[in-house]
Amino acid sequence: MAVMVAESRWRPMAAHLAEVLQADGDLHDPAWREAVLAVPRHEFIPRYYRQDNGAGRWVLVEPNDEDSTQRWLDLVYSPTTLITDIADYAGRGVQAPVSSSTKPDLMIRMLEALEVTDGMRVLEIGTGTGYNAALMSHRLGDKQVCSVDIDPQLITDARQRLAGLGYTPTLAAADGAAGLAEHGPFDRIIATCALWAVPTTWIEQLRPGGLALVHIEGPLGAGNLLALRRGDTPVLQGRFLPWWGCFMRRRATAGPTVGPPPPARTTEASTTRDTTLDPGELDGGKYFPFLAQLYLPPGMFHSISIDDNDVAVTELRAPDGSWCETNREPGANGCFALRQAGPTPLWAGVETAWDRWRELREPAWHEFGLTATPTEHRIWLGDPQDGPRWPLPTPDPLAEARS
Ligand SMILES: C[S@@+](CC[C@H](N)C(=O)[O-])C[C@H]1O[C@@H](n2cnc3c(N)ncnc32)[C@H](O)[C@@H]1O
């Protein structure tokens, strides 16, 4: 049962959160500040999951006494992402987060980057807890806000929480990749789950001059947010944001398992060699792993695990059975041991991307951009017409695989 929290308790905490966001440079706009002050975030997160670091499992946390209530409120009114739903990952018996209340600093940065003005209609992809829909309803009026989530239970819960606070935005249980044509066109689209490509429906449902904030992420889990403008024609174009944010991936279904199982590895004998490229370069929020994805075949599977010899390895697998495993610790010669098999030399693709990345002088996120049309996606550096360009394979191979 949800814990009741008096206004006299949560309002000062929401005010403190707004101060923290301002002091950290995340919150500038007084209208969004008002929304942070007015919306009780705890109503949207009655329980959450925390990772039990020892066992690596997710444990459900529900406040049930004064101490746990205070710990819960401290977290809720802080710039922290709280995981609110989990599912089995790729049928492997390992649990992965599938829904959350995104950290308010990222959410507010995104809402400010959305550049809304009064009267605009906004579509959110990924309702989750409904907290962000509440902030937008407060700022723009609930009649202007539509939000979709793939999971009907999340929509039911979000609708109830929002209504309890007097907000009745349009909520729908649907695959956000289809947009929400019957309620469009939209001035703004904000996606809080990651995709590999911008669905054509979003390009079509965005008004000329409209803005879409999307998180593009590929099979290595590397990506970032982009602010894309629509012109008079159905083309979206814009740059990656200069700061990094990350979201969970779009799901094709709201099932107990997220993602397809990894492709089977070829039974061909493997070969070995050394590589000077640290597999750790594929981790984290830099642009390089994003670029590497453009040099690998669609439908890749990427994992970090401990192999049979107790060594931490980065593994890549492709749908044609090709695979490679690279030790994450260097050997005595400073190189990383690489084992690989199959028709596609996957690590060579990563090395080619690395050489290109170095040749380009390791540009930052905002130096890259995307042009998306209904038939083609193109990543570019510097200038959309004259700079180096890379095609983004579409349609989204991950989404296809999951359907
Ligand atoms: C990071 S959470 C959203 C956070 C949310 N905006 C909030 O304020 O709490 C991402 C959400 O995207 C949803 N999602 C995943 N795949 C989706 C899809 N195909 N269509 C719509 N929503 C999807 C997930 O169910 C999850 O609730």
Ligand as a Chemical Component Dictionary entry (heavy atoms), coordinates in Angstrom:
data_LIG
# 
_chem_comp.id                   LIG 
_chem_comp.type                 NON-POLYMER 
_chem_comp.pdbx_formal_charge   0 
_chem_comp.three_letter_code    LIG 
# 
loop_
_chem_comp_atom.comp_id 
_chem_comp_atom.atom_id 
_chem_comp_atom.alt_atom_id 
_chem_comp_atom.type_symbol 
_chem_comp_atom.charge 
_chem_comp_atom.model_Cartn_x 
_chem_comp_atom.model_Cartn_y 
_chem_comp_atom.model_Cartn_z 
_chem_comp_atom.pdbx_ordinal 
LIG C1  C1  C 0  12.875 5.643  -19.020 1  
LIG S1  S1  S 1  11.263 5.050  -18.985 2  
LIG C2  C2  C 0  10.257 6.488  -19.174 3  
LIG C3  C3  C 0  10.302 7.465  -18.050 4  
LIG C4  C4  C 0  9.092  8.332  -18.006 5  
LIG N1  N1  N 0  9.095  9.299  -19.077 6  
LIG C5  C5  C 0  8.875  8.980  -16.659 7  
LIG O1  O1  O 0  8.640  10.175 -16.577 8  
LIG O2  O2  O -1 8.862  8.277  -15.654 9  
LIG C6  C6  C 0  11.121 4.338  -20.620 10 
LIG C7  C7  C 0  9.744  3.852  -20.931 11 
LIG O3  O3  O 0  9.671  3.551  -22.318 12 
LIG C8  C8  C 0  8.716  2.532  -22.446 13 
LIG N2  N2  N 0  8.814  1.906  -23.756 14 
LIG C9  C9  C 0  9.684  0.955  -24.166 15 
LIG N3  N3  N 0  9.408  0.586  -25.415 16 
LIG C10 C10 C 0  8.361  1.343  -25.825 17 
LIG C11 C11 C 0  7.631  1.425  -27.038 18 
LIG N4  N4  N 0  7.909  0.631  -28.075 19 
LIG N5  N5  N 0  6.606  2.312  -27.107 20 
LIG C12 C12 C 0  6.298  3.097  -26.045 21 
LIG N6  N6  N 0  6.959  3.053  -24.879 22 
LIG C13 C13 C 0  7.973  2.193  -24.766 23 
LIG C14 C14 C 0  9.032  1.601  -21.304 24 
LIG O4  O4  O 0  7.941  0.737  -21.022 25 
LIG C15 C15 C 0  9.355  2.580  -20.207 26 
LIG O5  O5  O 0  8.242  2.816  -19.405 27 
# 
loop_
_chem_comp_bond.comp_id 
_chem_comp_bond.atom_id_1 
_chem_comp_bond.atom_id_2 
_chem_comp_bond.value_order 
_chem_comp_bond.pdbx_ordinal 
LIG C1  S1  SING 1  
LIG S1  C2  SING 2  
LIG S1  C6  SING 3  
LIG C2  C3  SING 4  
LIG C3  C4  SING 5  
LIG C4  N1  SING 6  
LIG C4  C5  SING 7  
LIG C5  O1  DOUB 8  
LIG C5  O2  SING 9  
LIG C6  C7  SING 10 
LIG C7  O3  SING 11 
LIG C7  C15 SING 12 
LIG O3  C8  SING 13 
LIG C8  N2  SING 14 
LIG C8  C14 SING 15 
LIG N2  C9  SING 16 
LIG N2  C13 SING 17 
LIG C9  N3  DOUB 18 
LIG N3  C10 SING 19 
LIG C10 C11 SING 20 
LIG C10 C13 DOUB 21 
LIG C11 N4  SING 22 
LIG C11 N5  DOUB 23 
LIG N5  C12 SING 24 
LIG C12 N6  DOUB 25 
LIG N6  C13 SING 26 
LIG C14 O4  SING 27 
LIG C14 C15 SING 28 
LIG C15 O5  SING 29 
# 
